[in-house]
Amino acid sequence: MAKALIGHLYSDPRTQARLVAENARLRARVSELEALTLRLARENDALAAAAARETLTVESDLLPA
């Protein structure tokens, strides 16, 4: 009976087409999110470096001359 049910689930061509379309949409969304993650990581690194430079500048201004 399980074989009959599984065969029935995959016999509808509309289901297969819908799954292919959804899979493509999800893959595209994953790619978008990966690109966003990389962009945000680069931006975060740049901000952290700028903050570190600012901290060094402030600390050097506080050192006795």
C-alpha positions as CSV (number, residue, x, y, z in Angstrom):
1,M,0.0,0.0,0.0
2,A,2.9,2.4,0.7
3,K,4.2,1.9,-2.8
4,A,0.8,2.8,-4.2
5,L,0.6,6.0,-2.1
6,I,4.1,7.1,-3.0
7,G,3.5,6.4,-6.7
8,H,0.3,8.4,-6.5
9,L,2.0,11.4,-5.0
10,Y,4.5,11.7,-7.8
11,S,2.2,10.8,-10.7
12,D,0.6,14.3,-11.1
13,P,2.7,16.4,-13.6
14,R,1.4,19.6,-12.0
15,T,3.0,18.6,-8.7
16,Q,6.3,18.0,-10.4
17,A,6.2,21.3,-12.2
18,R,5.2,23.2,-9.1
19,L,8.1,21.6,-7.1
20,V,10.6,22.5,-9.9
21,A,9.4,26.1,-9.9
22,E,9.5,26.3,-6.1
23,N,12.9,24.8,-6.0
24,A,14.2,27.3,-8.6
25,R,12.6,30.2,-6.6
26,L,14.2,29.0,-3.4
27,R,17.6,28.5,-5.0
28,A,17.4,32.1,-6.3
29,R,16.4,33.4,-2.9
30,V,19.3,31.5,-1.2
31,S,21.7,33.1,-3.8
32,E,20.3,36.6,-3.0
33,L,20.7,36.0,0.8
34,E,24.3,34.7,0.3
35,A,25.1,37.8,-1.7
36,L,23.5,40.0,1.0
37,T,25.5,38.2,3.7
38,L,28.8,38.8,1.9
39,R,28.0,42.4,1.4
40,L,27.0,43.0,5.0
41,A,30.1,41.1,6.2
42,R,32.4,43.4,4.0
43,E,30.5,46.5,5.3
44,N,30.9,45.3,8.9
45,D,34.6,44.7,8.4
46,A,35.0,48.2,7.0
47,L,33.1,49.7,9.9
48,A,35.1,47.7,12.4
49,A,38.4,48.8,10.8
50,A,37.2,52.4,10.8
51,A,36.2,52.2,14.5
52,A,39.6,50.6,15.3
53,R,41.4,53.5,13.5
54,E,39.3,56.0,15.4
55,T,40.1,54.4,18.7
56,L,43.8,54.5,17.9
57,T,43.6,58.1,17.0
58,V,41.7,59.0,20.2
59,E,44.1,57.0,22.3
60,S,47.2,58.6,20.7
61,D,45.7,62.1,21.3
62,L,45.4,61.1,25.0
63,L,49.0,60.1,25.3
64,P,51.3,62.6,27.0
65,A,53.4,64.6,24.5
